[in-house]
Amino acid sequence: MEVKEVFVAVVGRYRFCVLAYDAASGELVTRANGNLEDRVGRATDNGQIGVIDPEHRLIGLHLYDGLFKVCEAFLLRTIASTAWRNI
């Protein structure tokens, strides 16, 4: 499967999904999904912020005050369940 673009969405209650367009079949394919909720911290007052590095290796998320979560990015397959917290 040749992937041209990947879309990452974080929605209410900290659920996320990674969608990719499969050019061969002409369909959207779910590459990964899950929950980013953390038991530590208070939801940010200024809105959630997400960033992906240019080489698509890491995803950084500011979802809670005083907490920046870094996840290993997907290698066109899945997002690692391991995330690091940096306070």
C-alpha positions, 0 to 999 in steps of 0.5 A, spaced: 500 500 500 502 506 497 501 512 502 501 519 500 498 523 506 496 521 513 491 525 518 492 525 525 485 527 529 485 527 537 477 528 539 473 529 545 475 525 551 482 524 548 481 519 543 485 519 537 485 516 530 490 516 524 487 515 517 491 514 511 489 514 504 490 508 500 491 510 493 491 503 490 484 502 493 481 509 493 479 508 500 481 511 507 484 506 512 485 507 519 492 506 521 492 506 529 487 509 534 486 509 541 486 513 548 491 519 550 488 520 557 492 521 562 490 520 570 495 525 572 494 533 570 488 538 569 486 539 562 489 545 559 485 551 559 488 554 552 486 548 548 490 542 546 496 543 541 499 537 537 505 537 533 509 532 528 516 532 527 518 533 519 520 526 518 514 523 522 518 520 527 515 523 533 508 526 535 508 531 541 502 533 545 500 538 550 493 536 553 494 537 560 497 543 564 504 542 566 505 536 561 508 535 554 507 528 552 511 525 546 509 519 542 513 515 537 510 516 531 507 511 526 512 507 521 506 507 517 503 501 521 501 503 528 503 508 534 507 505 539 503 505 546 509 507 549 509 515 551 514 519 555 511 524 560 516 531 561 513 535 566 
